[in-house]
């Protein structure tokens, strides 16, 4: 089995350069320690004979490159994860957006879509879904295909239901999906308000003006310069008095946008203040 020395720091840089040149995917701002761990894991899982062969497959085999992106990007999520966060959205954020004629939400780094469906349920319960659109984006096309299907393992529903109740849910959680063999299939009414598309936070530009942007537990994998670049992208995409939500270990502090935002007391949610 390959050891940690199976891929050197120099080889990590070579791969980053290859992927940028060949496919336009820019991993230069990603945390090197995290990136190296994931590369070594993939190298080991696929029993690569040498770095040269590994590099060749990534650069020349488009199917294998999809696997590379799937394994290198982080896809850990669940519905109503961190229930107190969703409770804050329910009681402190979304009621302030209720007066808007139309609500646009950007969920950046949506992974397999659990957070997107959670947001749709929340908007429905506040009678806002009919005038909302949720743009759910990710760099990884494979996870987006799964997200668009709106089907999740039935075995996960017990935990998701507990999260939902703890977050202040007002209905029977099971009313939002139907069981199909080992899968829970979520309602088409929710799916109709979700737009899933690829978007690279590193290289792509702002594509709309939003009242709420969520990007939770993505920035922790970026270096400081890239974090600041992405926060500026969000700032350019958020209208005045809009809300920005980040992960539990992420912050706008010390960033170029910090002076334009005021944090809600308990959660990692900031409101863009009028200048």
WORA-V112384 format. One record per pair of residues at least 24 apart in sequence whose ideal C-beta (glycine too) atoms are under 10 Angstrom apart, sorted by the first residue. I is the first residue (numbers start at 0). J is the second residue. D is the distance in whole Angstrom. If there is no record, write none. Layout:
# WORA-V112384
i	j	d
I	J	D
I	J	D
This chain:
# WORA-V112384
i	j	d
0	43	6
0	46	9
1	39	7
1	40	10
1	42	6
1	43	5
1	46	9
1	47	8
1	48	10
1	49	10
1	50	9
1	53	10
2	39	8
2	43	9
3	35	8
3	36	9
3	39	6
4	39	9
5	38	9
5	39	6
5	42	6
5	43	7
5	47	8
5	49	9
5	50	7
5	53	9
6	34	10
6	35	7
6	36	10
6	38	5
6	39	5
6	41	10
6	42	6
6	43	10
6	47	9
6	50	6
6	53	8
6	54	10
7	35	9
7	50	8
8	35	7
10	35	9
10	38	8
10	42	10
10	50	5
10	51	10
10	53	9
10	54	8
11	35	5
11	38	6
11	39	9
13	50	8
13	54	7
14	38	7
14	50	9
14	53	8
14	54	6
14	57	7
14	58	9
14	67	9
14	71	10
17	54	6
17	55	10
17	57	7
17	58	5
18	54	10
18	57	7
18	58	8
18	64	8
18	67	8
18	68	9
18	71	9
19	201	10
19	202	9
20	58	9
21	57	8
21	58	5
21	59	9
21	61	10
21	64	8
22	57	9
22	58	9
22	61	9
22	64	7
22	67	10
22	68	9
23	199	8
23	201	10
23	202	7
24	64	9
24	67	9
24	68	7
24	71	9
24	72	10
24	138	7
24	139	10
24	199	7
24	201	8
24	202	8
25	138	10
25	199	7
25	200	10
25	201	4
25	202	5
25	203	10
25	225	9
26	68	10
26	71	7
26	72	9
26	138	10
26	201	8
26	220	10
26	221	10
26	225	10
27	201	8
27	222	9
27	224	10
27	225	8
28	200	9
28	201	6
28	220	9
28	221	5
28	222	5
28	223	9
28	224	6
28	225	3
28	226	8
28	227	10
28	228	7
28	229	9
29	71	8
29	72	9
29	201	8
29	220	6
29	221	6
29	222	7
29	225	7
30	219	8
30	220	5
30	221	7
30	222	6
30	225	9
31	222	8
32	220	10
33	71	9
33	73	8
33	219	9
33	220	5
33	221	9
34	71	7
34	220	8
37	67	10
37	70	6
37	71	5
37	72	9
37	73	8
37	220	10
38	67	9
38	70	9
38	71	7
40	70	7
40	71	9
41	66	8
41	67	7
41	69	9
41	70	5
41	71	7
42	70	10
44	70	8
45	70	9
65	139	8
65	140	7
65	141	6
66	141	8
68	137	10
68	138	7
68	139	5
68	140	8
68	141	7
68	142	9
69	139	6
69	140	9
69	141	5
69	142	7
70	139	10
70	141	10
71	138	9
71	139	9
71	220	10
72	108	8
72	110	8
72	137	8
72	138	6
72	139	5
72	141	9
72	142	8
72	217	9
72	220	8
73	108	8
73	110	8
73	139	9
73	216	8
73	217	8
73	219	9
73	220	6
74	108	9
74	109	10
74	110	4
74	111	6
74	137	8
74	139	7
74	141	9
74	142	5
74	145	9
75	110	7
75	111	10
75	216	8
76	108	9
76	109	8
76	110	5
76	111	6
76	112	8
76	113	5
76	114	6
76	115	10
76	117	9
76	142	9
76	146	10
76	215	9
76	216	8
77	110	10
77	111	10
77	113	6
77	114	8
77	117	9
77	151	9
77	155	7
77	158	7
77	159	6
77	162	7
78	112	9
78	113	4
78	114	7
78	115	10
78	116	6
78	117	5
78	118	10
78	120	8
78	151	8
78	155	8
78	156	9
78	158	8
78	159	4
78	160	9
78	162	6
78	163	7
78	166	9
78	172	9
78	175	10
78	183	10
78	185	10
79	113	8
79	114	9
79	116	10
79	117	5
79	118	10
79	120	8
79	121	9
79	158	9
79	159	6
79	160	9
79	161	9
79	162	4
79	163	5
79	164	9
79	165	8
79	166	5
79	167	10
79	168	8
79	172	9
80	113	7
80	114	7
80	117	8
80	158	10
80	159	9
80	162	7
80	166	9
80	215	8
80	216	9
80	246	10
81	162	8
81	165	10
81	166	9
81	215	8
81	216	10
81	246	9
81	247	7
81	266	8
81	267	9
82	161	8
82	162	5
82	163	8
82	164	8
82	165	4
82	166	4
82	167	8
82	168	9
83	165	8
83	166	8
83	167	10
83	265	7
83	266	7
84	117	10
84	166	8
84	213	9
84	215	8
84	244	7
84	246	9
84	247	8
84	265	9
84	266	5
84	267	8
84	268	8
85	114	9
85	117	7
85	118	9
85	120	9
85	121	6
85	162	8
85	163	8
85	165	9
85	166	4
85	167	7
85	168	9
85	266	10
86	121	10
86	165	8
86	166	5
86	167	5
86	168	10
86	265	9
86	266	9
87	166	9
87	167	10
87	242	10
87	244	9
87	263	7
87	264	9
87	265	7
87	266	4
87	267	9
87	268	6
88	117	9
88	118	8
88	121	6
88	122	9
88	125	9
88	166	8
88	167	9
88	211	8
88	213	9
88	242	8
88	244	8
88	266	8
88	268	8
89	121	6
89	122	10
89	124	8
89	125	7
89	166	7
89	167	5
89	168	9
89	169	9
90	125	10
90	167	7
91	242	9
91	263	6
91	264	9
91	265	9
91	266	8
91	268	8
91	270	10
92	121	10
92	210	9
92	211	7
92	241	10
92	242	5
92	244	8
92	263	8
92	266	9
92	268	6
92	270	8
93	118	9
93	121	7
93	122	7
93	124	10
93	125	5
93	127	6
93	131	9
93	210	10
93	211	8
93	242	9
94	125	7
94	127	9
95	210	9
95	211	10
95	240	8
95	241	10
95	242	8
95	270	8
96	122	9
96	125	9
96	127	7
96	130	10
96	131	9
96	210	5
96	211	7
96	240	9
96	241	8
96	242	8
97	125	7
97	126	8
97	127	6
97	130	9
99	127	9
99	130	8
99	131	9
99	210	6
99	238	9
99	240	10
99	241	10
100	130	7
101	130	5
101	131	7
101	132	8
101	210	9
102	127	6
102	128	9
102	130	6
102	131	4
102	132	8
102	133	9
102	209	9
102	210	5
102	211	7
103	131	7
103	132	6
103	133	8
103	134	7
103	207	6
103	208	7
103	209	5
103	210	6
103	211	8
103	212	9
103	236	10
103	238	9
103	241	9
104	131	7
104	132	7
104	133	5
104	134	7
104	135	9
104	192	9
104	193	10
104	209	6
104	210	7
104	211	5
104	212	8
104	213	7
104	241	10
104	242	10
104	244	10
105	132	10
105	133	8
105	134	5
105	135	8
105	136	7
105	194	10
105	198	9
105	205	9
105	206	9
105	207	7
105	208	10
105	209	5
105	210	9
105	211	7
105	212	5
105	213	7
105	214	8
105	233	8
105	236	7
105	237	8
105	241	10
105	243	10
106	133	6
106	134	7
106	135	5
106	136	7
106	137	9
106	146	10
106	193	9
106	195	10
106	209	10
106	211	9
106	212	8
106	213	5
106	214	8
106	215	9
106	244	9
107	134	9
107	135	8
107	136	6
107	137	8
107	138	10
107	198	7
107	200	6
107	209	10
107	212	7
107	213	7
107	214	4
107	215	9
107	217	7
107	218	10
107	229	8
107	232	9
107	233	8
107	236	9
108	135	9
108	136	7
108	137	6
108	138	8
108	139	9
108	142	10
108	198	9
108	200	7
108	213	9
108	214	6
108	215	8
108	216	8
108	217	4
108	218	9
108	220	9
108	229	10
108	246	9
109	133	9
109	134	9
109	135	4
109	136	6
109	137	5
109	139	10
109	142	8
109	143	8
109	146	6
109	193	9
109	195	7
109	196	10
109	198	10
109	213	9
109	214	9
109	215	10
109	217	10
110	135	9
110	137	6
110	139	8
110	142	5
110	143	9
110	145	9
110	146	7
110	216	10
110	217	9
111	137	9
111	139	9
111	141	9
111	142	5
111	143	8
111	144	9
111	145	5
111	146	5
111	147	10
111	148	9
111	150	10
111	151	8
112	137	9
112	142	8
112	143	8
112	144	10
112	145	7
112	146	3
112	147	7
112	148	8
112	149	7
112	150	10
112	151	8
112	185	9
112	190	10
112	193	8
112	195	7
113	146	8
113	151	7
113	155	9
113	159	8
113	162	10
113	185	10
114	146	10
114	213	7
114	215	7
114	216	10
115	146	7
115	147	10
115	149	9
115	185	10
115	189	9
115	190	9
115	192	9
115	193	5
115	194	9
115	195	8
115	213	9
116	146	8
116	149	7
116	151	8
116	159	9
116	175	8
116	176	9
116	185	5
116	186	9
116	189	6
116	190	8
116	193	7
117	159	8
117	162	8
117	163	8
117	166	8
117	168	10
117	175	10
117	189	10
118	189	9
118	192	9
118	193	9
118	211	9
118	213	7
119	149	10
119	175	9
119	185	8
119	186	9
119	188	8
119	189	4
119	190	8
119	191	9
119	192	6
119	193	6
120	163	7
120	166	10
120	168	8
120	170	8
120	172	8
120	174	10
120	175	6
120	176	10
120	185	9
120	186	9
120	189	7
121	163	9
121	166	8
121	167	9
121	168	9
122	189	9
122	192	7
122	211	10
123	170	9
123	175	8
123	186	9
123	188	7
123	189	7
123	192	9
124	167	9
124	168	7
124	169	5
124	170	7
124	175	10
125	169	9
127	192	10
128	188	8
128	189	8
128	191	9
128	192	6
129	188	9
129	192	8
130	192	10
131	192	6
131	210	9
131	211	9
132	191	10
132	192	6
132	193	8
132	194	6
132	207	9
132	209	10
133	189	9
133	192	6
133	193	5
133	194	7
133	195	9
133	211	9
133	213	9
134	193	8
134	194	5
134	195	8
134	196	7
134	198	8
134	206	8
134	207	7
134	209	8
134	212	10
134	236	10
135	193	6
135	194	7
135	195	5
135	196	8
135	198	9
135	213	9
136	194	9
136	195	7
136	196	6
136	197	7
136	198	4
136	199	9
136	200	8
136	203	9
136	206	9
136	214	10
137	195	8
137	196	9
137	197	7
137	198	7
137	199	9
137	200	9
137	217	9
138	197	7
138	198	7
138	199	5
138	200	7
138	201	8
138	202	10
138	203	9
138	217	10
139	197	8
140	195	10
140	196	9
140	197	6
142	195	9
143	195	5
143	196	7
143	197	6
143	198	10
144	195	8
145	195	10
146	190	10
146	193	8
146	195	5
147	190	8
147	193	8
147	194	9
147	195	5
147	196	10
148	182	9
148	184	8
148	185	9
148	190	9
148	195	10
149	176	8
149	182	10
149	183	9
149	184	6
149	185	4
149	186	8
149	187	8
149	189	7
149	190	5
149	193	8
149	195	10
150	176	9
150	179	7
150	180	10
150	181	10
150	182	5
150	183	7
150	184	5
150	185	7
151	176	8
151	182	7
151	183	5
151	184	9
151	185	8
152	181	7
152	182	7
152	183	7
153	178	6
153	179	8
153	180	8
153	181	5
153	182	6
153	183	5
153	184	10
154	181	7
154	182	10
154	183	9
155	182	10
155	183	8
156	182	10
156	183	5
159	183	8
198	232	10
200	225	8
200	228	8
200	229	5
200	232	7
200	233	9
201	225	7
201	228	8
201	229	8
201	232	9
202	228	10
203	232	8
204	232	7
204	235	8
204	236	9
205	231	10
205	232	6
205	233	8
205	234	9
205	235	5
205	236	4
205	237	9
206	236	8
207	236	7
207	238	10
208	235	9
208	236	7
208	237	8
208	238	5
208	239	10
208	241	8
209	233	9
209	236	6
209	237	6
209	238	7
209	241	6
209	242	9
209	243	9
210	237	8
210	238	6
210	239	10
210	240	8
210	241	5
210	242	7
210	271	10
211	237	8
211	238	10
211	241	6
211	242	5
211	243	8
211	244	7
211	268	9
212	236	6
212	237	6
212	241	7
212	242	7
212	243	5
212	244	7
212	245	9
212	269	10
212	271	10
213	242	9
213	243	8
213	244	4
213	245	8
213	246	9
213	268	9
214	243	8
214	244	7
214	245	6
214	246	8
214	249	8
215	244	6
215	245	6
215	246	4
215	247	8
215	248	10
215	249	8
215	267	8
216	245	8
216	246	4
216	247	7
216	248	8
216	249	7
217	245	9
217	246	7
217	249	8
218	245	7
218	246	7
218	248	9
218	249	5
218	250	9
218	251	10
218	254	10
219	245	9
219	246	6
219	247	9
219	248	5
219	249	6
221	249	10
223	253	9
223	254	9
226	250	9
226	251	10
226	253	10
226	254	7
227	251	10
227	253	9
227	254	5
227	255	6
227	256	8
227	257	10
228	254	10
228	255	9
229	254	10
230	254	5
230	255	7
230	256	5
230	257	9
230	260	9
231	255	6
231	256	6
232	256	10
233	269	10
233	271	10
234	259	7
234	260	8
234	271	7
237	269	10
237	270	10
237	271	5
238	271	7
239	270	10
239	271	6
239	272	8
239	273	6
239	274	8
240	270	7
240	271	6
240	272	7
240	273	7
241	269	10
241	270	7
241	271	5
242	268	6
242	269	7
242	270	6
242	271	7
243	267	9
243	268	7
243	269	5
243	270	8
243	271	7
244	268	5
244	269	8
245	269	8
